[in-house]
Amino acid sequence: FAAAAEVCKRTGFDGIQLHSAHGYLLSSFLNPLANNRPELFGEKDPYGGPLENRARLLLECVRAVRKKTGSDFSISVKLNSADFQAGGFTTEEAVQVSSWLEKEQIDFLEISGGNYESGIYGAADTGKKRQSTVQREAYFLEYAKEVTKVVKDIPIMVTGGFRLKDTMNSALANKECDLIGLGRPLCGDPAASQKLLNNSITELPRYETSVVVGNWLGRLLLQWLLPRMVHAVKLGGVQCWYYRSMYAIATTGSPKHKLGAFFCFLWNMIREGKLAKNLKGVNSKGLAHSPN
């Protein structure tokens, strides 16, 4: 992490974010369901067991990045407000880790939640958390409020579900968060945030509801699959639509809105397979980045 951050600084970036959410490596260390180091290496293992041990790697990464990049380089952390799994990382634990991160003087903290097992995308797409307009627009805002009760000296960003400009302004005006994070809308319109700021739009595109998996024939065929398989294909297809759109932006400068989600699903699977095949036989031992 420190080596990658140093490369980012050298190549002109203003800062980096350590991703400690959604079940990825640092998040898995925090999650007692995923962190089984005490079983593997004994109860005295410094990176497993109690929360202070499970959070050790994240805090050490923050310190290592700061040491490599200096005080003039922005360091943020994306942290789960909870894993939404029985026995997983809890909101109470997230508040405590947030307090420790504040002491490390990170530049801002982003609050998110969930992982691939508990349904990082399912809640947003199926509407399970939709009880009011505000909750629908910002489904991690309530958890951020718990963090802001304890964390006072670093800005808090909330990402997830924001679509209406009025909802964003309300969250900021009520001091429920300090920064608004955007994700999916920018995958289809990278200028969307600028359009909000210059008042040319008041609502972000909702691709999560407009992107459809399969034409009429494809949807008919999906009916023959088991419900769980249908749900997985639909979520995977929509997610791959975002991947394909980001790829198009990077390679052509503009997204491809007309591409079907099922096509994007197949495209992504084939591309990932080719990339994985190219990695066979690669020597991954030693440093990935040479200090010279």
C-alpha positions as CSV (number, residue, x, y, z in Angstrom):
1,F,0.0,0.0,0.0
2,A,2.8,2.4,0.9
3,A,4.7,1.7,-2.3
4,A,1.6,2.2,-4.4
5,A,0.8,5.4,-2.7
6,E,4.4,6.7,-3.3
7,V,3.9,5.9,-7.0
8,C,0.7,7.8,-7.0
9,K,2.3,10.9,-5.5
10,R,5.2,10.8,-7.9
11,T,2.8,10.6,-10.9
12,G,0.8,13.7,-9.8
13,F,-2.0,12.4,-7.7
14,D,-3.1,14.6,-4.7
15,G,-4.0,11.7,-2.5
16,I,-5.1,8.0,-2.2
17,Q,-7.8,6.1,-0.4
18,L,-7.2,2.9,1.6
19,H,-10.2,0.6,0.8
20,S,-11.2,-1.0,4.0
21,A,-14.8,-1.9,3.1
22,H,-16.9,-4.3,1.1
23,G,-15.0,-7.5,2.1
24,Y,-11.6,-6.6,0.5
25,L,-8.3,-7.4,2.3
26,L,-8.3,-4.7,5.0
27,S,-12.0,-5.1,5.5
28,S,-11.6,-8.9,5.9
29,F,-9.1,-8.3,8.7
30,L,-11.7,-6.2,10.5
31,N,-14.4,-8.8,10.0
32,P,-14.3,-11.5,12.8
33,L,-16.1,-13.9,10.4
34,A,-13.3,-13.7,7.8
35,N,-10.4,-13.1,10.1
36,N,-9.5,-16.6,11.4
37,R,-5.9,-15.9,12.2
38,P,-6.2,-17.0,15.8
39,E,-7.3,-20.4,14.6
40,L,-4.4,-20.6,12.2
41,F,-1.6,-19.0,14.1
42,G,-2.7,-19.1,17.8
43,E,-4.6,-16.8,20.1
44,K,-1.6,-14.5,20.5
45,D,-1.5,-13.6,16.8
46,P,-1.3,-9.8,16.7
47,Y,-3.7,-9.4,13.8
48,G,-6.6,-11.5,14.9
49,G,-9.1,-11.8,17.8
50,P,-10.0,-8.5,19.6
51,L,-10.8,-5.4,17.6
52,E,-7.5,-3.7,18.3
53,N,-5.7,-6.6,16.7
54,R,-8.1,-6.8,13.7
55,A,-7.6,-3.1,13.1
56,R,-3.9,-3.2,13.4
57,L,-3.1,-3.8,9.7
58,L,-5.3,-0.9,8.6
59,L,-3.7,1.5,11.1
60,E,-0.2,0.3,10.1
61,C,-1.0,0.8,6.5
62,V,-2.1,4.4,7.2
63,R,1.2,5.1,9.1
64,A,3.3,3.5,6.3
65,V,1.5,5.5,3.6
66,R,2.0,8.7,5.6
67,K,5.7,8.0,6.1
68,K,6.2,7.4,2.4
69,T,4.1,10.4,1.1
70,G,4.4,13.1,3.7
71,S,1.9,15.5,5.3
72,D,1.1,17.3,2.1
73,F,-0.5,14.1,0.5
74,S,-4.1,13.3,1.2
75,I,-4.9,10.0,2.8
76,S,-8.5,8.8,3.2
77,V,-10.0,5.6,4.3
78,K,-13.2,3.9,3.1
79,L,-14.7,2.0,6.1
80,N,-17.7,-0.2,6.4
81,S,-20.3,1.1,8.8
82,A,-21.1,-2.6,9.3
83,D,-20.8,-5.9,7.3
84,F,-24.6,-6.6,7.7
85,Q,-23.7,-10.2,8.7
86,A,-24.5,-11.9,12.0
87,G,-21.2,-12.1,13.8
88,G,-19.5,-9.7,11.4
89,F,-18.0,-6.2,11.8
90,T,-20.5,-4.1,13.7
91,T,-21.4,-0.4,13.7
92,E,-20.1,-0.1,17.3
93,E,-16.8,-1.5,16.1
94,A,-16.8,0.9,13.1
95,V,-17.2,3.8,15.4
96,Q,-14.2,2.7,17.5
97,V,-12.0,2.2,14.4
98,S,-13.1,5.6,13.1
99,S,-11.9,7.1,16.4
100,W,-8.5,5.4,16.0
101,L,-8.3,6.6,12.4
102,E,-9.0,10.2,13.6
103,K,-6.0,9.9,15.9
104,E,-3.9,8.9,12.9
105,Q,-4.9,12.3,11.4
106,I,-6.2,10.9,8.1
107,D,-7.6,13.6,5.8
108,F,-11.2,12.3,5.6
109,L,-13.2,9.1,6.3
110,E,-15.7,7.6,3.9
111,I,-18.5,5.6,5.3
112,S,-19.9,2.7,3.3
113,G,-21.2,-0.8,4.2
114,G,-21.8,-4.4,3.3
115,N,-19.8,-7.0,1.3
116,Y,-20.3,-9.4,-1.5
117,E,-21.6,-12.1,0.8
118,S,-24.2,-9.9,2.6
119,G,-25.2,-8.1,-0.6
120,I,-23.1,-5.0,-1.2
121,Y,-25.3,-4.2,-4.2
122,G,-28.5,-6.1,-3.4
123,A,-29.9,-3.6,-0.9
124,A,-29.5,-0.7,-3.3
125,D,-31.0,-2.6,-6.2
126,T,-33.8,-4.5,-4.5
127,G,-35.0,-1.7,-2.3
128,K,-34.8,-3.6,1.0
129,K,-33.7,-0.5,2.8
130,R,-36.2,1.9,1.2
131,Q,-38.5,3.2,4.0
132,S,-38.3,6.9,3.1
133,T,-37.0,9.2,0.4
134,V,-34.0,10.2,2.5
135,Q,-33.1,6.6,3.3
136,R,-33.5,5.6,-0.3
137,E,-31.3,8.4,-1.3
138,A,-28.5,7.8,1.2
139,Y,-28.7,4.4,2.8
140,F,-25.5,4.8,4.9
141,L,-26.4,8.2,6.3
142,E,-27.8,6.8,9.6
143,Y,-24.6,5.0,10.3
144,A,-22.5,8.1,9.5
145,K,-24.5,9.9,12.2
146,E,-23.2,7.4,14.8
147,V,-19.6,8.1,13.6
148,T,-20.0,11.9,13.7
149,K,-21.0,11.7,17.4
150,V,-17.5,10.5,18.2
151,V,-15.3,11.8,15.3
152,K,-15.1,15.6,15.3
153,D,-11.7,16.6,13.8
154,I,-11.8,14.9,10.3
155,P,-14.4,15.3,7.5
156,I,-16.9,12.4,7.0
157,M,-17.9,11.4,3.6
158,V,-21.0,9.3,2.9
159,T,-21.3,7.4,-0.4
160,G,-24.2,5.3,-1.5
161,G,-27.6,6.2,-3.0
162,F,-27.4,9.9,-3.3
163,R,-29.3,11.0,-6.4
164,L,-31.2,14.2,-5.6
165,K,-29.4,17.5,-5.1
166,D,-31.8,18.5,-2.4
167,T,-31.0,15.4,-0.4
168,M,-27.3,16.1,-0.7
169,N,-27.7,19.7,0.4
170,S,-30.0,18.6,3.3
171,A,-27.4,16.1,4.6
172,L,-24.7,18.8,4.4
173,A,-26.8,21.5,6.0
174,N,-27.9,19.3,8.9
175,K,-24.2,18.4,9.4
176,E,-24.9,14.7,9.0
177,C,-21.8,14.5,6.8
178,D,-19.2,16.8,5.4
179,L,-18.7,15.4,1.9
180,I,-20.9,13.6,-0.6
181,G,-19.5,10.6,-2.4
182,L,-20.7,9.6,-5.9
183,G,-20.1,6.3,-7.6
184,R,-22.4,4.7,-10.1
185,P,-23.8,7.9,-11.7
186,L,-20.3,8.9,-12.7
187,C,-19.8,5.6,-14.5
188,G,-22.4,6.6,-17.0
189,D,-21.8,10.4,-16.9
190,P,-18.4,11.4,-15.6
191,A,-19.4,15.1,-15.7
192,A,-22.5,14.5,-13.5
193,S,-21.0,16.1,-10.4
194,Q,-20.0,19.2,-12.4
195,K,-23.6,19.5,-13.7
196,L,-24.9,19.4,-10.2
197,L,-22.6,22.2,-9.1
198,N,-23.5,24.4,-12.1
199,N,-27.2,23.8,-11.6
200,S,-27.7,22.3,-15.0
201,I,-29.3,19.2,-13.3
202,T,-30.9,18.6,-9.9
203,E,-31.0,14.8,-10.1
204,L,-28.3,12.3,-11.0
205,P,-29.1,9.5,-13.5
206,R,-30.4,6.3,-11.9
207,Y,-28.7,3.6,-14.0
208,E,-29.5,1.0,-11.4
209,T,-33.1,1.2,-12.4
210,S,-32.8,1.9,-16.1
211,V,-30.3,-0.7,-17.1
212,V,-32.2,-3.9,-18.1
213,V,-30.6,-7.4,-18.4
214,G,-31.5,-9.1,-21.6
215,N,-34.1,-8.3,-24.4
216,W,-37.5,-9.8,-24.3
217,L,-36.1,-13.2,-25.3
218,G,-33.4,-13.1,-22.8
219,R,-35.8,-12.2,-20.0
220,L,-38.0,-15.1,-21.1
221,L,-35.1,-17.5,-20.9
222,L,-34.2,-16.2,-17.4
223,Q,-37.6,-17.4,-16.1
224,W,-36.3,-21.0,-16.5
225,L,-33.5,-20.4,-14.0
226,L,-33.8,-20.7,-10.3
227,P,-34.7,-17.4,-8.5
228,R,-31.3,-17.1,-6.9
229,M,-29.6,-17.6,-10.2
230,V,-31.8,-15.0,-11.9
231,H,-31.0,-12.5,-9.1
232,A,-27.3,-13.2,-9.5
233,V,-27.4,-12.8,-13.3
234,K,-29.3,-9.6,-13.0
235,L,-27.0,-8.1,-10.4
236,G,-23.9,-9.3,-12.2
237,G,-25.2,-8.0,-15.5
238,V,-25.9,-4.5,-14.2
239,Q,-22.5,-4.4,-12.4
240,C,-20.7,-5.4,-15.5
241,W,-22.5,-2.7,-17.4
242,Y,-20.7,-0.2,-15.1
243,Y,-17.4,-2.0,-15.7
244,R,-17.9,-1.8,-19.5
245,S,-18.9,1.8,-19.3
246,M,-15.8,2.8,-17.3
247,Y,-13.7,0.8,-19.8
248,A,-15.3,2.8,-22.6
249,I,-14.7,6.1,-20.9
250,A,-11.0,5.2,-20.4
251,T,-10.5,4.0,-24.0
252,T,-12.8,6.3,-26.0
253,G,-13.6,9.2,-23.7
254,S,-17.3,8.5,-23.5
255,P,-19.6,5.8,-22.1
256,K,-21.6,3.4,-24.2
257,H,-25.1,3.7,-22.8
258,K,-26.7,1.5,-25.5
259,L,-24.8,-1.7,-24.6
260,G,-27.0,-4.3,-23.0
261,A,-26.2,-5.5,-19.5
262,F,-26.2,-9.2,-20.5
263,F,-23.7,-8.5,-23.3
264,C,-21.5,-6.6,-20.8
265,F,-21.7,-9.6,-18.4
266,L,-20.4,-11.9,-21.1
267,W,-17.8,-9.3,-22.2
268,N,-16.5,-9.0,-18.7
269,M,-16.3,-12.7,-18.1
270,I,-14.3,-13.3,-21.3
271,R,-12.0,-10.3,-20.6
272,E,-11.4,-11.4,-17.0
273,G,-10.6,-14.9,-18.2
274,K,-8.1,-13.6,-20.7
275,L,-6.4,-11.4,-18.1
276,A,-6.2,-14.3,-15.6
277,K,-4.7,-16.5,-18.3
278,N,-2.1,-13.9,-19.0
279,L,-1.1,-14.0,-15.3
280,K,-0.2,-17.6,-15.4
281,G,3.5,-18.2,-14.8
282,V,4.2,-14.6,-13.7
283,N,6.7,-14.4,-10.9
284,S,5.0,-12.6,-8.1
285,K,7.7,-13.1,-5.5
286,G,9.5,-10.1,-4.0
287,L,8.7,-6.4,-4.3
288,A,6.0,-5.4,-6.8
289,H,7.5,-1.9,-6.9
290,S,11.2,-1.1,-7.1
291,P,12.2,1.9,-5.0
292,N,14.6,2.9,-7.8
